[in-house]
Amino acid sequence: MSIDYAARFEGLSSDALFVLEYGPDGTGSDTDAPREHIEGLLVVLADWRQALLDGARDDSGDYRRCLDAVREAWLQYSFRWVGGPSLPYPFDLPRAEVAP
């Protein structure tokens, strides 16, 4: 049975990281939870990367998408705060704007 790596990244966003920190009702305070979650996902990415390099998998597009999701979620989580600057979400340009 093949591991569904991509499923582990579903729903990942800075909002999901804030829920891990503050809880679904906003009253919690577990400042380590978002970092620990991202660290766990980085371990998954490392394993997945090795499987791609070994030729055991051929889902590099999904890998890239999940890697980008981790980057975007952590970037947004790390630099968003109440009263802070208005940041674009996501930072990536729309596909039509990206030069070939």
N, C-alpha and C positions, 0 to 999 in steps of 0.2 A: 504494500500500500504506500502510495506516494504522500509525502507531507504537503499539506496545503499551507505553504508559507504565507501567501497573500492574505488568507483569511485572518491572520493575526493582526493585520494592519487596518482592517475594516473599521470605519468610524473614527480613525485617528485624526484629531484636529487639536488646535490649541484649546478650543472649548472643552473637549474631552479631558485634556490635561488639567484645566481649571476645575472641572467636576471632581477629578481625583484629589485635587488639593483641598477644595472647599466643600465637597459633598454635593449631592443633587439639590439640597435646599440652601446651599450657600453659607451654612453655619459651621462647617468643619474647619479643620486646620491641620492638614498633614502635608507639610511643605516638602517632604521627601518623596511622596508618592509619585508625582509626575516624573522626577528624575529617575526613580527606580523603574518606572514603566518604560521610559525611553531606553534605559540601559538594557533592559530585558529584550527590547526590540532590536537593539544593536547586536546583541548576541545572536538573535535569529537571523539578522542580515548577514552576519559573518559566516554562519553555517550555510546559508543559502548561497552566498557568493562562492564559497569553496565548492559546493556541489555544481555550480555553473562552470567554474574553472576546470573541474574534473570531468566535465562532459556528462555528468549524471542527470542534469536537467537542461531544459532548453527554453525556460521562461524568463529570459533576461529582460524582456519588456515589463513584465510584472515586477521583477526585482527593482528596476529603475523607478517605476511608479511608486513603489513602497518606500524606497530610499528617499525619493523626493517628498513623500508624505511626512516622513520622520523629520526631515530638514525643515519643512514648512511649519509643522506643528511646533517644533522646539523653538524656531525663530519667533513665531508669533507669541508663543507662551512666554518666552524670555523677555520680550520687549513690550508687552502690553500691560498696562496698569490703568486703574481708574484715574481719569483726568489726563492721561498721557496723550501722545500724538495719535492722530487718526492714520492708521497704517492700512495699505491695500491688502486684501485677502483674496487670493494668494498674491505673492510678490511676482510670480511668473507672469510673463506677457501672454496674452491670448495667442493661440497657435497661429492665427492669421497674421499677427504682428511680427512673428519671429522670421528673420531672413533665412532662406534655405542654406 
